[in-house]
């Protein structure tokens, strides 16, 4: 009995000690959460009046704190500010298929996750957003689109499996079958040494797209809704692919892709109810108003948006004082973010701010800083420039943590 009593007392004391040790940790976490929430609130207040808000991120797409904050921003911009459209830097085709499925009452949450794509939807931080957007879309409160013209991915099955037949269906039978086969090979990358992607394949695909688009133009209003937009987008994708594979011109690839994303974005805007205010989820390198300072030969998606919407658009980037970031796809060993050096935008953002979890540096503050070093484009490579010419605001996190995709 004495031994049992002693064991009970030992367990009780251990529990009390554990509580004493855990309590400060929990209190610190609660303070960090409250600080982050308050910071998000300040960002929302600044962005609420806009018509288009582009939420960027480091080009590795694998930072969990950034993802969590972006999720919260999307929800608040929709719930508190009346934004009714969300466009992802994901495939145009799969998102259009999701919208059609939604109209027929057969859309699924898994379909939306596939349409958003593995670049984001496989992260635990983003999964709640997928579920929330699905429910909001079913209720008609939110419309969701994708703007990337690129096609074909095992995790985005519509463009890989169905799009070849959908695009080719407007052609006569013999031509339809050969074009469907050619587009299927392209979207599923079934090329090999014996049958590579070469100029002959390129000319054949171009001919198919020319005939498909010509046929759709002649059909006019009789053409299936959205099919002309998909054919135009796919033609743009083909030229992007040609630039990468046959010309090996990375600048041309980037410029063609960003231009095509803008065209697709504007298609969604015209397709949705007039005045729909839109949140764009993308990388900062695309959201930027200008690339002068790191690659002036590239014209980002955000530059077209700002030329069209002016001060009614906002491009927002993310950076961090320190921590870690992951690899594209969320696999492999995390990389360290060296603590920001004195004088950098990140360090100056936190000067005299106490233990805040995040800081929002608006355009006026960026302009006042002048030319400063920052990792807002790429955690692995800082650039020194006047960031007010590139972005309308930067969310600087005290600590970033590498994101890991759920297997």
N, C-alpha and C positions, 0 to 999 in steps of 0.2 A: 504494500500500500504506500509506504514511504517512497519507494522507488518510482511508483506511478505518479505520486504527487509531485515529486521532484522533476519528472519528465514534463508534466503539465506546466509547471512554473517556468521551466526552461523555454518551452515553446511560447509561452505568453510573453516572456521577456524578449525573446527573439523577435516576436511580432511587433512589440512596442518599439524595439530598436529599429526594425525595418521601416516602421511608419515615420520615425524621427529622421531617418536617412532619406526616405523617399519624399517627404513633405517639401523640403526646399526645392527638389528637382521638379515636382509637380507645380509648385508655385512659380518657379522660373518659366516653365512651359506655358502656364496660364498667362503669365505676363507677356511672353513672346507672342502667343496667339492673339491676345488683346491688342498688342502693339501692331501686329500685322493687319488685323481687322480694321483698326483705326487708320492705318496707312492706306489700305484699299479704299476706305471711305473717302479719303482726301482725293484719291485718283478719280473715283467715280464722280465726285463733285466737279472736278475739272473737265471731265469728258462728257458729262450728261448733255450739254447743249449741242454736241456735234452730230453730224449726219452719218459720217463714216469714221469708225475708230479701228485702226490697224494695230493689233497686239503682236509685237514681235517676240523673238527669243534668240539666244545664241544659236549659231548655225549647226551645232551638234544635236539639237533637239532632244536633249537628255538631261534636264535639270529639274529635279522634283519640286523645289520651292517655286520656281518660275511657273511650272505647270499648275501648281495649286493656286497661286495668285491669279493666273489667267482664268482658271475655272471660276473663281469667285468674282472676277471682274465681269465675265460674260453673264453670269447669273444676275448680278446687280444692275448691269446696264440694261438687261431685258426687264427685270422686275421693277426697278426703281425709275428708269429713265425712258422706257418705252421703245427701246430698240426691238425690232421684230424680225430681223434677218441676221443669220450667222453664216459666214462663208469661210470655208477652210481651204488651206493650201493643199487640197486633196483632189482626186480625180473628178473632173466635170461629169463624166458619163455615169459613174456609179451613183452620184448624188442625184442626178436627174432621174435615174431609175428608181431610187428611193422615193422621190417625190411622187412619181407615177404610182408606185405601190401604195403610198400613203393615200392617194386619192381613191384607189380601188379598195382600201380597207384591208390590205394584205401585208403591209410593211411590218418588219420586225426590228427589234432593238439590235439584233445581231447584224441585220442588213445595214443599219446605220453605222454600226461599229466598223464593218467592212468598208463602207463608203468613206468614212473618215480616214481609214487606212492605218497600217501598223506603225507609222511614224509617231502616232500619238495614242491611238485607241487601246494599245496593249499596256499602257502604264496605269497602275492602280490609281494615281492621282486624277486621271482623266476619265476613268470608267464611270464615276458618279455623274459627270457631265453628260456622257453619252446617254445614260438612263434618263436624266432630267430633260435633255433636249428631245429625246424620243417621246416622252410624255407630253411635253409642251407642243411638239409638232402634231401629235395626234389630236390635241385639243384645239388646234388651229391658232395657237398663240405665237408660234415661232415658225419661220421658214428657214430651211437649211440648204446650203449649196456648196459646191466644190468648184474651184477655178483652174486647177492644173490641167493643161491639155495632154499631158503624158498619159499613155494607156498601157494596160497590161500589168498585172501583179497577182500572184497566187492568192493574196488576201483581199483583193478587190475583184471578185469573180465576174461581175457584169462585163467590164471592159475586156477581160481575158477570154471569156467564153461566149457571151451573147452579142456583144457589140459588132463583131465581124458580120454576123448574119443580119443584124438590124440595119447596118449601113448598106449592105449589098442588096437588100430585099427590093429596092426600087429599080434594079437593073433587070434586063431580060434573063431568062434562065441560064443559058450557057455562060454569059458574061458574069452573072451573079455568082455562080459556083466558083469560078476561077478567082474572082475578087475576094469572095468570102475566105477562100483558102489562103490567099496571099495576106490578107489582113490578120487572119488567125495566126499564121506563122510569125508575123511581126509582133503581135501582142503577146504571144507566148514564147517568143525568142527561141524558136526551134531550128535556128541556123546552126550549121556545123561546118567543118572544113570542106566537106564535099559539096555542101549547098550553103555558101556564106551569103551574108547581106552584101551585095555589090551594086554596081550601077544598073545592071539589068533589072534587079529586084526593085531598085529605087524607081526606075522609069515605069515599071509595071504598076507599082503602088500609086505613083503619081497619076497614072492614066486612070486607074480605078477611082481615085478620089475626084478627079476631074469629071468623069462620067456621072458619078453619084451626085455631085454638087450641081452639075448641069441639069440632071433629071429632076432634082428637087426644086430648082429654080423654075423649071417649066411646069411643075405641079402646082406651084404657088400655094394658095391656101389649102389645097387638097393634100399637101404633104403632111405626114404625121407631125404633131406638135413637138417642137424641140429637135427634130431630126436634122434640120438644116444647121442648127447651131452645133450639134454633135459632129456633123460632117466637116464644118468649117474648123472646129477645134481640132479634129483629127488630122486635117490637112496641115494645120500649124504644127502639130506634134511630129508629123512625118518630116517636116523641114528641120525641126529641132534635132531629130534623130540623125538625119543626113549630115547636119553640121557637126555632130559629135563623132559619127562613125567614118565618114568619108572625107570630111574637111578638117577634122580634129581642131576645130575652132571653138574654144571654150567661151570666149567673149560673145561670139555669134549665138551659141547655145543659150547663154544667160539672157541676152537681149531678146531673142525670139520667144523664149519661155515667159519672161516677165510681160512682154507685150501681149502675148496670147492670154495670160492670166487676167490682164486688165480687160481684154475684150470679153472674156467669159464672165468676169465680175459684172460688167455693165449689162451683159445679157440677163443675168439673174435680176439685177436691179430693174430692168425694163419689164421683165417677166412677172415680177411680184407687184403687189398693189402700189400705186403711186405714193411716193413719200416714205417708203419703207426705209428705216434707218438701220444701218448694217454694221456689225462687228466682224472684222476680218481676223482670222487666226492664222498666223504665218510666221516666217523667220524675219528677224530685223533687217537682214540684207535685202528682203523684198519690200518691207514696209517703208524703208528709207525714202526720203524725199529726193535725195541725191547721193551718188556714190563718190563724189569728188573728195579726195583725201585718202581713199583706199583703192579705188579702181575707177577712174573717170571715164573709162571706155564703156562702162555698163550703165544702162538706164533702168533703174528699179521700177517695179510695179507701183510703188508709192509715189513716184514722180508723176505718173499719169493721173493717179487719183488726186494729187494736190493741184495739178494743172486744171482738173475738171471741177473740183470742189473748193479749192482755196482754203480759207480759214475754217470751213465747215468740216474739214477732215483733220484727223490727228494720227500721227505715227508715233507709237510708244515702244521703246526698247527696254531691255532688262540687263542688269549687270549685278555684280556682287563684290563685297569687300574681300571675300575669301571663301574657302570651302572646296568643293569638288564638283566636277561635271562628268557626265557619262559619254558613251559613244553613240553614234546614230543607231537606233534600233534598241538601245538599252541593254546591250550585252557587253561582256568583257570587263576589264579592270578600269575603275574610275581614274580620272586625272585630277591632280591638285590644281586649285586656283591659288597662286601665290598671293599673300596678303597685299592689298593695293598699296602702292608707295605714296608717300606724302606728295601732295600736289596733283595727284590724279583726280579725275572726276569723281571716282568712287570714294576716295578718302575725303575730299572736300565736301561731299554730300552729307557726311556724318559729323563734320566738325561742329562741336558744341551741341550735339543732338542727344547726348546721353545714350541709354541702352535700347534705343528704338530698333525694331526688327527690320524695318525698311524705310526708305526715304524716297519721296517723289520729287525729282528735280524737273521743274517745268521749263518751257522754252526760254522765258525771260532769264531764269537762273543759269541755264546753259549758255545763253548769250553773254551774261555777265562774267562767266568763267573764262571766256575767250578760248584760245587753243589749248586743250588739255589732253592728256593721255587717257584712254578708256578702252575697256574690253567689251563694250556693249555689242559689237558686231560678232566678235569671235573670242571666247574665253582663252584661246590658245595664242592669240596675237593681238596686242594692243595697237591702237592707232592714235596719232595726235592730230586733232583738228578742231574746228569750231563746230561742236555737235548741234548747235541750234540750227545750222544749215541742213542737218541730216534728219533730225528728229524733233518732235514737238514736246517730248518729255522722256525721261528715263527713270524707271523704277530700279533703285539700287537696294539690293538685299544685303543684310549684314552677313548672312552666311548662306551659301548655296550648297545643295546636296545632290550628288549624282542620282539620276533616276534609273531604275531597273525595271525592264519590261517583265510582265507576268508571263511565265512560260505556260 
